[in-house]
C-alpha cells in the first residue's frame, strides 16, 4: 500500500480505566495519533505519509488512571 500501513491493536485495563490523555503512539520516534474506540478497547492508525522500505519501530505507551504505565515496542517492515 505505498508504504502506508494500517495499524490496529487491542488494549485493556483491569480496574481503574485508561487515561486517554496519556495514550501515546510513536513510529520511529515521531508521534502518531491513533483513533481510539474505548467501548471495544481498540485503537487504529492509518499512516498518512509514506514510510521508507525497511524496518520501523512502533512504540505504544499507555497509562491508567492510577499512573501505572505499560509500554510495548514492535518492529515492522515495509516492503
C-alpha positions in Angstrom: 0.0 0.0 0.0 2.6 2.5 -1.0 4.4 2.3 2.4 1.2 3.4 4.3 0.4 0.6 6.7 -2.7 0.4 8.8 -2.0 -0.4 12.4 -4.6 -1.8 14.9 -4.4 -3.2 18.3 -6.4 -4.1 21.4 -5.7 -2.8 24.9 -7.2 -3.3 28.3 -7.1 -2.3 32.0 -8.5 -4.3 34.9 -10.0 -1.7 37.2 -9.0 2.0 37.1 -9.5 2.7 33.4 -7.2 4.1 30.7 -6.1 7.7 30.9 -6.7 8.6 27.3 -4.7 11.8 27.6 -1.7 9.6 28.3 -2.3 7.1 25.4 0.8 7.7 23.2 1.9 6.1 20.0 5.2 6.7 18.1 6.5 5.4 14.8 10.3 5.8 14.5 10.2 8.3 17.4 7.6 10.5 15.7 4.2 10.9 17.4 1.3 9.1 15.6 -2.2 9.9 16.7 -4.4 6.7 16.9 -8.2 6.6 16.6 -9.4 5.1 19.9 -12.6 3.0 20.3 -12.9 2.9 24.1 -16.1 0.9 24.1 -14.4 -2.0 22.2 -10.9 -1.3 23.6 -9.3 -1.0 20.2 -7.1 1.6 18.6 -6.3 2.2 14.9 -3.9 4.3 13.0 -3.6 4.7 9.2 -0.2 6.1 8.3 -0.7 9.2 6.1 2.9 9.8 5.0 4.7 7.0 3.1 7.3 5.1 5.2 10.5 4.1 3.6 11.1 0.4 2.7 12.7 -1.5 5.5 12.4 -1.8 9.3 10.4 0.6 11.5 9.8 0.8 15.2 6.3 1.2 16.8 6.1 2.3 20.4 2.9 2.3 22.4 2.8 3.9 25.9 -0.5 3.6 27.8 -1.1 4.9 31.3 -4.1 4.1 33.5 -5.8 6.4 35.9 -3.7 5.2 38.8 -0.5 6.2 37.0 0.6 2.7 36.0 2.4 2.7 32.7 2.7 0.0 30.1 5.0 0.2 27.0 5.1 -2.1 24.0 7.7 -1.9 21.2 7.3 -3.8 18.0 9.4 -3.8 14.8 7.6 -4.0 11.5 8.8 -4.0 7.9 7.5 -2.1 4.9 8.3 -3.9 1.7 
